[in-house]
Amino acid sequence: MALVVPELSPEGIYLLQKMLALNPSKRLSAEECLDHPYFLQLDDDGMALLLNVNQDLAVVCIKAYSL
């Protein structure tokens, strides 16, 4: 995952891997994701930036997992 999103912090990469786990029992719930320290550290500007980046990231991840 670090190769797909090299600018993401280790904490963010861990969160992303847990969000994209193929096994539903290992995948984080939406509530668990929002409670993760990665999101708690963001201010309003950071959250707005994250939402914009996540749109592009979702496309990248879908392509990566489709291979």
Number of C-alpha atoms within 10 A of each C-alpha: 12 14 7 12 14 10 10 14 12 12 12 17 18 14 19 19 14 17 17 15 12 11 8 11 8 11 17 18 13 10 8 12 17 12 11 15 13 16 16 11 9 13 10 8 9 12 14 12 12 14 12 11 11 13 10 10 15 11 10 14 16 11 10 11 9 7 5
